[in-house]
Amino acid sequence: MEYVIYGIITGCILIIASIGFSMVWKTENFLNIAHGQMLLIGAYMAYLFKSVLNFPFALAMILSVIATAVLGLLLAKVFYFPVRKNGILVLLFTSIGLSWVIYGIVQAIVGPQIRTFGLETSNMIEVFGSQILSYQELFIILISLACVSFLHYILTKTKNGKGFRAMAENRDLAQIRGINSKKLSNYVWLISSGLAGLAGILLAMTGTLNMELGWHQILIIMSVVIVGGMGNLYGTMLAALIIGLSMDVSTMIVPTSYRTAIAFVIVILVLLIRPQGLSKGGAH
């Protein structure tokens, strides 16, 4: 049972980490490799706020998510928006270069040491006399549900959400219909980067914080998005849970060191059986 719980928690974090990547893919039409480093930035910002400035962890988390969201938008305006017209390959290589720049700057500031948030071990929740999960793990699940509910509401009930879906289908046609694609792009980058920062914090809560976090997670995030169907947000959420569960439940029979490889095995199987992913690419 505990492996299933771990898998659900991993899946919840992957949902938060992958949704933003999928949104950028669908609206900007390129793989933002630097998305992984936004997880790194969010996690280390929270560490600096909590451990260096001694802010309460809840405040450190909120400030870090906001700061990561704003930074992500600024990076997009400075590095991505000016080269859009040059094609997706230029955007892709720009994101790869930006990833290394972010990695180097963060390492220069905080150093290569492995760190932790130093949170106290929370009590376990008991169900029918069995300890199921900790309050920290319950918090991660609830945060994930809140993010999914919030995004679903925005996409289905708000004018900006409908505009995003129109822009995701055809950016030029959306502009002809009077949709402000520039404003919506700004929102996409804010949401994408903020969610990435939040995912980085939640990952660090469940383990340690190290400089390879971004590089490691971007590969898994890409696996999730491919399995879910490129650009399909709801398919991405389903794929995140499937891959999260598979990665952790598989450790019952294979060494933990092969845990990440399970994600790529799933990608290969899905591409062989259903090349378009679990769902066809789309905003819905």
N, C-alpha and C positions, 0 to 999 in steps of 0.2 A: 504493500500500500504506500509506503514512504517513497518508493521510486516513482509511483504515479503522481504523488503530490509534488515531488521535485520537478517532474516533467511538466506539470501544469504551470508551476511557477516559472520555469524556463520559457515555456510557451507564452506566458503573459508578458514577460520582458521582451521576447522576440516580437510580439505584436506591436508593442510601443516603439521598438527600434525600427521595425520594417515598414510601418505605415507611411512614415515620412519619406523614406527612400522610394516607395512606390508612388507617392504623390508627385515627387519631383520627376520621376521617370515619365509619368503620364502627361505632365504639363510641359516639361522642358525637353523630353525625349532624349535623355542621355543618362548614363549610369554615373551617379555622383559618388565616386570612390571616397571622397573626403567626408562623406556622411559618417563613416566609421570613426573618424577623428573627432566628430562632434560629440560622440559618446564619451571619448577620452576627456574632452574639454569640460563637459558637464560634470563628470565624476571628480576631476581634479579641482574644479571650482568649488564644488561642495566640500571637498577635503580642506581646501584653504580657508573657506568661510568657517567651517566647524573647528578644525584642529589648530589653525593659526590665529584666526580672529576670534575664536571662542564663541561663535554664534550658536544659538540653539539649532539642532539638526533640522527641524522643520523649516526654520527661517533660511538656513543655509541651502536647503533643497529648493525652496521657492526662488530665492535670489539666483541660484545657479541656472535653473531652467529659464528664467527670464533673460539672464545675461547670455546664455547660449543661443537662445532664439534670436536676440538682437544681433549677436555676433554673426550668426549664420546668414542673416539677411544682409548685413554689411559686406560679408565676404562675397555673397552672390552679386551684389551691386558693383563691387570693385573688380571681381575676377570673371564672373560668368556672363552677366548681362552684356558687357561690351563686346564679347566674342561670339555671341549667339549666331550672328549672321555668317560666321565662318564655318558652321557645320558642327555635327555632333562629335566628330573625332577630335576637333580642337577643344570642345567642352570636356570630353573624356580625359584627354591628356592634361588639360588645365587642372582638373580635379585630382588627378594622380600627383601632379607636381605640388598642388596645394596641400595634399595629404602629408607629403614629406616635410613641407615647410612647417605645418602645424605640429607634427611629431617632434621636429627638432626644437622648436620654440618651447613646447611644453617640457621636454626633457631638460633643456637649458635652465628652465625656471625651477622645476621641482626635483630634478635628478632622476636617476634610473631605479632608485630603491622601490621595493615592494612596500605598499602602505595599506592601512585599513582605516576605516572611519572610527574605530574604537567604540562602537556602540555596545551597550550592555546586552548580554544575551537575554532575549525576551522569554517569558514563560510560554509553555506549550499549551495548546488548546486540546482538551480531552473530549472525546466523543465515545460513549459507551465504554468508558474506562480505558480507552486507548489514546495515547498522545498522537494527534494527527499532524498538526503543524503549529509553528510559532506565530506570535502576533505580528512579527515582522513579515513573515511569509503571507499572512492574511492581508496585511497592508498592501503588499505588492499586487495580490490578486484584485483587491478592491480598487486600487489605482488604475489597473489595467481596464477593469470594467467601466470605471468612470471615463477614461479616455475614449474607449470604444463608443460608449453612449453619447458622449459629447460630440464626437466626430459624426456619428450617425445622424444626430439631430441637425448639425450644421449642414451636412450634405443633402438631407431630405426636406428640411423645413425652412431653410433660410434662403434669401435671394443670392447671397454669395455662394452658398453651396450649389445651387442650381447653375450659377455662372461657372463655377469650377467644373462641374460635370460637362457643361457645354464646351468649355475651353479644352477639357481633356479629350473630347471627341474630335473637335476641329477648331484650333486656335483662330485661324483666319476667319472662319465663318462666324465664330463667337464675336469677334471684333466688329464684323459687318452688322451683326444684330445689336450692337451698342453695348456689349459687355466690356467692362474696363479690365482687359487682360493684364495690364501692368499692375494695377492694384491687387488683383487676385494672385498674381505671381508673388508679390510681396507677402501676402498672407500665407501662401504655400510654403515659402522659405521660412517664415517665422514659425509656423506650426511644425514643419519638418525638423528644423534645428532644435526647437524646444523639446519635442518628443525624444529626439536623439539624446539630448542632455539628460532628460529624465531617465531614459533607459540605462545610460551609463551609470547614473547614481544608484539605481536599483540593482544593477549587476554588482557594483562594488559593495552594496549592502549584504549580498549573499556570499561574498568571498573576499578576495583581496583586490587591491588597485595596483595595476602595473602598466608600464608604457606600451605594452603590446595589445592592450584591450581593443583599440580601434582597428588594428590590422586583423586581429582574430575575428572580431564580430562582423566586419564588413563581408567576409566570405560567407558566414552563416546567413546574414541578412539577404545577400544576393541569392542564396539557395532558397530561402523562404519565398522571395518574390518570384523566382522562376517557377517553383512548384505551385504557387498560388495563381499564377497567370499574370504575366507582366502588366502592371498597372491596375490590376483588379484589387481594390482595397479589401473587399470582403473575402475574396479568395486568399489574399495575403494573410488575413487573420486566421483563417482555417488552417492554412499551411504552417503558420507559426506554431499553433497548438500541436499539429501532427508531428512536426520536426522536434519540438521541445520534448514531447512525450517519448518519441522514438529515441532521442539522444540519451535521455536519463534512464528509461526502462531497459535499454539495451545493455547498460552497465551491469545488469544482473547476470549476463552471460558472456560479455566481452570485457576486456580490460578498459578502465576509464580512459586510458590514453587514446583509445579508438573512438571515443564519444563524438568528437567533431566529424570524423569520417562518416559516421552514420548519416549526417545531413546530406553529404554528397552522394551517398548510395541511394538515398531517396530521390534526389534530383535525377540521377541516371535512370532509375526505374520509372519515374513519372514521365520523363522525356521519351522513353522507349514506348510506353503504353499510351500516353496522352500528351503529345508534343506541345499543345497549347497551354498545358498546366491544368490544375483542377478547375479553373474557371477561365473563360476567354478574357483577354485584357479588356479593361473598361473601368470607368469610374464607379459603376453601380456594383 
